[in-house]
Amino acid sequence: MTIATPSAGAAVCGRRTTVLGLGLGAALLLSACGGAGGEPSETAGAPTTPAETVTDTASPSATATPSVTVTETASASPTEGDSPAGATQGYTSESGVFTWRFPETWSASQEDYNEELLDYQGVPYEEVLFQDPEGITQYRTTTGLGPTDNDGPKPDVVEVLEAEELPGIPVNEGEEATGSRPVWYRASLYQANEDVPDLVSFEGGEFLLSVQVVNISEDLDPEAGDDSHWSSWFYEQPPAEGFEAGAAAVLSGSVTQDAAEEVTGLEAEEAMRAFLETEEYGQLRSVATSMEVTAP
């Protein structure tokens, strides 16, 4: 598999799309993109639903200026029982399809948007980055992707530490759907192996915490750590008007080992597991699970 060259956004050449900066500090190489209604090509030996892959990326600046208005809608004094994020702001993507809520101290920036690239099923390509001010956590959303053929190297899944179904998020359940079924939030602990020894994602140590919002087929265990884990890595949104299938969206965030050690004061795997009890993790989780979707 060809490894993508890092950049702040995505390069689109014909119908071939490279998506950068996923929650593994990583990327998907998306190929064989078809036109409207096109079917994904399959990789020999890979599951029917493509698997997530990783490659080096540079983290975009946390000070990037959003290109759309961010409106504060919550009180600065959260009451007991509120989200761990406390006071939040709302952010709607340039296309108007996606809305997230994020802590008022975080930044949100539209990294890329191209309404002329209705590359798949009438949905524009766009990429939004959310980051905390200390650079400990980030959450990146890449939407409007085409069908994929993807078989790059993957880290070991140590354990899925948390999984929760998100029934309020709509999906495409039609016959043309490639990634429908229930939407789940999951937080997974990954470990580098000989296939992925030099990724930027793992420069902070051998472990990485990845959070994702994904479709998981009803016949699969959302907490599985075997190969079936990699069959669920994207969210398929409802179709645009005039289309039967929805476009894929990669929604993922990450925390490196050195960041977890700094926050928790612990080391290695112990630090990664303890990070789930921190305010920083609560904020990251709240961003991921706040998503609202309107069919384009």
Backbone torsions as a table, in degrees:
resi	resn	phi	psi	omega
1	MET	NA	138.4	177.3
2	THR	-76.1	135.8	179.5
3	ILE	-93.4	134.3	-177.1
4	ALA	-73.6	148.1	175.2
5	THR	-84.1	128.2	-177.0
6	PRO	-60.5	144.3	172.6
7	SER	-159.6	175.6	-177.4
8	ALA	-76.9	-23.6	-176.4
9	GLY	-128.2	-136.8	-179.1
10	ALA	-131.0	143.9	177.1
11	ALA	-100.4	129.5	179.4
12	VAL	-119.4	120.6	-178.9
13	CYS	-127.6	109.4	-174.3
14	GLY	62.2	-120.4	178.5
15	ARG	-109.2	19.5	-178.1
16	ARG	-106.9	123.9	-173.1
17	THR	-121.4	132.1	173.8
18	THR	-111.6	123.2	-176.7
19	VAL	-109.6	127.2	-173.0
20	LEU	-114.8	160.7	169.0
21	GLY	75.5	43.1	178.2
22	LEU	-80.2	-179.0	-173.5
23	GLY	-68.5	-10.3	172.8
24	LEU	-87.6	14.1	-169.1
25	GLY	62.9	41.6	-154.8
26	ALA	-138.3	-169.7	-177.1
27	ALA	-149.6	158.1	170.4
28	LEU	-111.9	136.3	170.6
29	LEU	-96.1	110.0	-176.3
30	LEU	-100.8	123.7	-179.5
31	SER	-133.6	178.8	-179.9
32	ALA	55.0	38.2	179.2
33	CYS	-71.9	124.8	-180.0
34	GLY	-99.0	-179.6	176.7
35	GLY	-81.7	-166.6	-178.6
36	ALA	-57.9	129.3	179.5
37	GLY	80.0	4.8	-178.8
38	GLY	-68.9	151.8	-179.6
39	GLU	-98.3	144.2	176.5
40	PRO	-66.1	140.6	171.0
41	SER	-80.9	157.4	-175.4
42	GLU	-111.2	144.6	177.3
43	THR	-92.8	132.9	-179.0
44	ALA	-57.9	128.9	177.1
45	GLY	83.7	-3.8	-179.2
46	ALA	-99.5	158.5	177.3
47	PRO	-65.5	161.8	-178.8
48	THR	-58.0	-44.1	173.6
49	THR	-82.6	129.3	-174.2
50	PRO	-60.6	153.3	180.0
51	ALA	-97.0	153.3	179.9
52	GLU	-73.1	142.3	177.6
53	THR	-128.3	165.6	-175.1
54	VAL	-133.8	150.1	172.8
55	THR	-157.6	167.4	-176.7
56	ASP	-62.7	139.6	169.5
57	THR	-142.3	154.3	173.3
58	ALA	-95.3	137.6	-178.8
59	SER	-74.3	127.1	177.0
60	PRO	-62.9	158.4	-179.0
61	SER	-64.0	139.7	178.8
62	ALA	-75.8	-7.7	-176.7
63	THR	-101.3	9.1	179.8
64	ALA	-58.5	141.9	-175.5
65	THR	-87.7	124.9	178.8
66	PRO	-61.1	146.0	179.6
67	SER	-95.1	-2.7	174.9
68	VAL	-126.3	162.7	-175.7
69	THR	-71.1	133.7	174.2
70	VAL	-108.7	121.5	-173.2
71	THR	-112.4	127.8	176.3
72	GLU	-76.0	128.8	-176.7
73	THR	-128.6	0.6	-176.5
74	ALA	-120.5	158.2	178.0
75	SER	-67.5	147.4	178.5
76	ALA	-77.4	-6.5	179.4
77	SER	-120.4	84.5	-177.1
78	PRO	-63.2	145.0	178.8
79	THR	-90.8	166.1	-179.6
80	GLU	-59.8	133.6	-179.6
81	GLY	97.4	-8.4	177.0
82	ASP	-69.5	169.8	176.9
83	SER	-57.4	149.1	176.1
84	PRO	-58.2	-17.8	-179.6
85	ALA	-70.1	-19.3	-177.0
86	GLY	70.4	-136.1	178.6
87	ALA	-66.0	132.8	-175.2
88	THR	-128.2	166.6	173.8
89	GLN	-122.2	158.0	176.4
90	GLY	-104.1	142.0	179.7
91	TYR	-133.3	122.4	176.6
92	THR	-110.4	131.4	-177.7
93	SER	-64.8	162.5	-175.9
94	GLU	-57.4	-35.4	-179.4
95	SER	-73.3	-18.3	-177.6
96	GLY	82.9	2.7	-176.8
97	VAL	-81.1	-38.5	-173.1
98	PHE	-114.9	140.8	173.5
99	THR	-132.7	135.2	175.3
100	TRP	-127.2	160.3	170.5
101	ARG	-114.9	142.1	-178.2
102	PHE	-146.0	156.0	-177.3
103	PRO	-57.8	145.9	-177.4
104	GLU	-63.6	-19.6	179.4
105	THR	-85.9	-12.6	-179.6
106	TRP	-82.7	165.0	172.4
107	SER	-106.9	151.5	175.1
108	ALA	-133.8	129.8	-177.4
109	SER	-140.4	134.5	174.5
110	GLN	-80.0	105.9	-175.5
111	GLU	-78.1	-31.3	-178.3
112	ASP	-158.0	144.5	176.5
113	TYR	-158.1	131.7	178.6
114	ASN	-146.0	98.1	-177.8
115	GLU	-72.2	-15.3	177.5
116	GLU	-79.4	-18.9	179.6
117	LEU	-93.9	68.7	174.1
118	LEU	-79.8	68.1	-166.8
119	ASP	-68.8	-25.6	-175.5
120	TYR	-152.6	119.3	173.4
121	GLN	58.9	33.7	171.3
122	GLY	72.0	16.7	-178.1
123	VAL	-112.5	127.3	-179.8
124	PRO	-69.5	148.8	174.3
125	TYR	-74.6	130.8	173.7
126	GLU	-151.8	152.3	-175.3
127	GLU	-137.6	126.5	-179.4
128	VAL	-125.0	137.2	-179.6
129	LEU	-117.5	131.0	173.1
130	PHE	-113.4	133.7	179.3
131	GLN	-142.1	146.6	174.1
132	ASP	-81.1	158.7	-173.2
133	PRO	-65.2	-25.2	-179.3
134	GLU	-88.4	-4.9	-179.4
135	GLY	72.6	22.9	-179.5
136	ILE	-80.1	-41.5	-178.0
137	THR	-128.1	153.8	172.9
138	GLN	-146.7	154.3	178.4
139	TYR	-137.2	123.5	-175.9
140	ARG	-119.3	135.7	179.8
141	THR	-119.5	124.4	-180.0
142	THR	-124.7	113.5	-170.2
143	THR	-121.6	165.3	178.7
144	GLY	75.4	41.9	-178.3
145	LEU	-98.5	155.3	179.0
146	GLY	-91.5	-178.5	176.2
147	PRO	-62.6	154.1	-170.1
148	THR	-132.4	157.1	171.9
149	ASP	-132.7	113.7	-160.6
150	ASN	-152.0	117.6	-174.2
151	ASP	-142.0	37.6	-177.1
152	GLY	-74.9	176.9	-179.1
153	PRO	-67.4	147.2	-178.0
154	LYS	-132.3	145.1	176.1
155	PRO	-73.6	170.8	175.6
156	ASP	-76.3	142.0	174.1
157	VAL	-91.1	108.9	178.1
158	VAL	-73.0	-47.5	-179.8
159	GLU	-172.4	146.2	167.3
160	VAL	-85.7	111.4	-171.8
161	LEU	-82.8	-24.7	179.2
162	GLU	-155.2	138.8	176.6
163	ALA	-144.8	132.4	-179.2
164	GLU	-144.3	129.8	177.4
165	GLU	-73.1	142.0	-179.8
166	LEU	-117.2	82.5	-172.2
167	PRO	-70.0	-14.8	-176.7
168	GLY	-82.7	-2.9	-177.5
169	ILE	-96.8	122.4	-177.0
170	PRO	-74.0	149.6	177.5
171	VAL	-135.0	167.6	175.1
172	ASN	-87.0	114.9	-177.0
173	GLU	-109.7	15.0	-178.7
174	GLY	-75.6	177.1	-178.7
175	GLU	-64.8	-25.4	-178.4
176	GLU	-85.8	-2.1	-176.4
177	ALA	-67.3	137.4	177.0
178	THR	-108.0	-18.5	-177.0
179	GLY	-138.4	26.7	-178.7
180	SER	-76.6	-168.6	-173.2
181	ARG	100.0	176.7	-171.0
182	PRO	-55.2	147.4	178.4
183	VAL	-95.1	132.7	-178.0
184	TRP	-128.1	146.8	164.0
185	TYR	-97.0	136.2	174.8
186	ARG	-144.7	145.8	175.9
187	ALA	-117.3	122.2	-173.6
188	SER	-122.2	142.5	175.2
189	LEU	-98.4	119.2	179.6
190	TYR	-109.4	156.2	177.2
191	GLN	-133.6	136.8	179.7
192	ALA	-65.5	149.6	175.0
193	ASN	-135.0	-173.5	-175.5
194	GLU	-67.3	-18.2	177.5
195	ASP	-79.4	-25.6	-178.0
196	VAL	-132.3	58.2	-173.9
197	PRO	-83.0	-19.0	-168.9
198	ASP	-120.9	19.9	-178.2
199	LEU	-73.2	145.9	174.8
200	VAL	-54.5	-35.3	-179.2
201	SER	-54.1	-35.4	-173.8
202	PHE	-105.6	13.5	176.2
203	GLU	-67.6	-20.6	177.3
204	GLY	-85.5	7.8	-179.2
205	GLY	139.3	-178.6	-176.7
206	GLU	-85.0	-10.3	-179.1
207	PHE	-112.2	155.2	178.2
208	LEU	-146.9	137.5	173.7
209	LEU	-100.0	123.7	179.2
210	SER	-119.6	134.1	174.1
211	VAL	-116.3	144.0	-175.0
212	GLN	-145.3	153.2	166.4
213	VAL	-115.6	116.8	-170.7
214	VAL	-140.9	158.5	167.1
215	ASN	-83.6	133.7	177.0
216	ILE	-126.3	120.9	-178.4
217	SER	-57.4	147.8	-175.8
218	GLU	-63.3	-21.9	-179.3
219	ASP	-89.7	3.4	179.9
220	LEU	-110.7	149.6	177.6
221	ASP	-85.9	118.5	-179.1
222	PRO	-63.7	-16.2	179.3
223	GLU	-101.3	8.7	-177.1
224	ALA	-67.4	141.2	177.6
225	GLY	-111.1	4.7	178.8
226	ASP	-85.5	-164.8	-176.5
227	ASP	-60.4	-25.6	179.8
228	SER	-64.4	-20.1	177.5
229	HIS	-56.9	-38.1	-174.6
230	TRP	-83.9	-2.4	176.7
231	SER	-81.4	-8.7	-179.1
232	SER	-126.1	102.6	-178.6
233	TRP	-138.9	-1.9	180.0
234	PHE	-137.2	165.5	176.8
235	TYR	-109.7	131.9	177.2
236	GLU	-104.1	113.3	-177.4
237	GLN	-78.4	164.2	178.0
238	PRO	-61.4	155.6	-176.8
239	PRO	-71.9	151.2	172.7
240	ALA	-72.6	162.7	-179.3
241	GLU	-59.0	130.1	179.5
242	GLY	91.6	-0.4	-179.2
243	PHE	-122.4	150.3	179.6
244	GLU	-91.7	-32.9	-176.5
245	ALA	-105.4	149.9	176.4
246	GLY	-90.7	163.0	179.1
247	ALA	-89.9	151.8	179.6
248	ALA	-80.1	150.9	175.7
249	ALA	-137.4	131.1	177.4
250	VAL	-101.0	117.2	-171.8
251	LEU	-124.9	105.0	-168.5
252	SER	-153.8	146.5	177.1
253	GLY	-134.6	169.8	-176.0
254	SER	-152.6	158.8	173.3
255	VAL	-138.5	126.3	-179.4
256	THR	-82.1	165.2	-178.9
257	GLN	-63.9	-42.9	-178.4
258	ASP	-66.2	-33.6	176.3
259	ALA	-66.9	-42.4	179.0
260	ALA	-64.9	-38.5	178.8
261	GLU	-65.8	-38.1	179.0
262	GLU	-64.6	-41.0	-177.4
263	VAL	-73.9	-41.9	-172.9
264	THR	-93.2	-22.2	-175.4
265	GLY	77.6	7.0	179.1
266	LEU	-104.3	-174.3	-176.2
267	GLU	-129.0	151.2	169.7
268	ALA	50.3	-134.7	-174.8
269	GLU	-61.6	-34.2	179.0
270	GLU	-61.5	-38.7	179.0
271	ALA	-67.2	-40.0	-178.9
272	MET	-63.2	-42.6	-179.6
273	ARG	-70.4	-38.4	-180.0
274	ALA	-68.9	-23.6	-178.5
275	PHE	-61.2	-27.0	-179.6
276	LEU	-66.3	-14.2	178.9
277	GLU	-96.0	5.4	-174.5
278	THR	-96.3	161.4	175.4
279	GLU	-63.5	-35.5	-179.2
280	GLU	-61.2	-41.9	177.2
281	TYR	-67.0	-41.0	178.5
282	GLY	-57.2	-38.9	178.2
283	GLN	-67.6	-45.3	179.2
284	LEU	-60.2	-44.3	179.8
285	ARG	-63.0	-40.4	-177.6
286	SER	-66.0	-35.3	176.7
287	VAL	-64.2	-49.8	-176.6
288	ALA	-59.8	-42.8	-174.0
289	THR	-87.4	-1.5	-178.4
290	SER	-84.9	-5.1	-170.7
291	MET	-59.3	134.6	171.3
292	GLU	-121.4	142.1	-174.9
293	VAL	-127.7	133.8	173.8
294	THR	-117.9	128.0	-179.7
295	ALA	-61.4	131.5	-178.4
296	PRO	-68.7	NA	NA
